[in-house]
Amino acid sequence: MRLFKVTFGCSPYQYLQRLRLQRAFSLLKSKEIPVNQIAIQLGFENATSFSRLFFQRFGAYPTQYRRSLFA
């Protein structure tokens, strides 16, 4: 664990969350996949926890981000 944290600057769990959120960021660029389906597909417990983490990381909720892309 210490070596992982030194190498990547975070815990394995935080690293996995970061990867999931980055993938979600790109999946949201498509209107075809509903937000709750993206959350499930990426292994989040539910759409609410996914939305909360997305907001903490990017400063907007997934639906807000998606709307801004297609406005």
C-alpha positions in Angstrom: 0.0 0.0 0.0 2.8 2.4 0.9 4.6 1.8 -2.4 1.3 2.3 -4.4 0.6 5.6 -2.5 4.2 6.8 -3.2 4.0 5.9 -6.8 0.4 7.2 -7.6 -0.1 9.7 -4.8 -3.3 8.1 -3.5 -4.7 4.9 -2.2 -5.7 2.1 -4.6 -9.4 2.8 -3.9 -8.9 6.5 -4.7 -7.0 5.6 -7.9 -9.8 3.3 -9.0 -12.4 6.0 -8.3 -10.3 8.5 -10.3 -10.2 6.0 -13.3 -14.0 5.4 -13.1 -14.7 9.1 -13.0 -12.4 9.8 -16.0 -14.2 7.1 -17.9 -17.6 8.5 -16.9 -16.4 11.9 -18.1 -15.9 10.5 -21.6 -19.1 8.3 -21.6 -21.2 11.4 -20.8 -20.3 12.8 -24.1 -22.8 10.4 -25.6 -26.5 11.1 -25.1 -27.3 7.4 -25.7 -26.3 6.0 -22.3 -28.4 7.2 -19.4 -26.5 8.6 -16.4 -27.8 5.9 -14.0 -26.6 3.2 -16.6 -23.1 4.8 -16.7 -23.0 4.6 -12.9 -23.9 1.0 -12.9 -21.6 0.1 -15.8 -18.6 1.7 -14.0 -19.3 -0.1 -10.7 -20.7 2.6 -8.6 -23.0 1.6 -5.8 -25.8 3.8 -7.2 -26.4 6.9 -9.3 -26.5 9.2 -6.3 -23.0 8.3 -5.1 -21.7 8.5 -8.6 -23.3 12.0 -9.0 -21.8 13.2 -5.7 -18.3 12.0 -6.6 -18.5 13.4 -10.1 -19.5 16.8 -8.6 -16.6 16.7 -6.1 -14.2 16.0 -8.9 -15.4 18.2 -11.7 -17.6 20.8 -10.1 -20.8 19.9 -11.9 -23.3 17.0 -11.7 -23.2 14.5 -14.6 -26.5 15.8 -16.0 -25.2 19.4 -15.8 -22.0 18.4 -17.6 -23.9 16.6 -20.3 -26.3 19.5 -20.8 -23.4 21.9 -21.2 -22.0 19.7 -24.0 -25.2 19.8 -26.0 -26.4 23.3 -25.3 
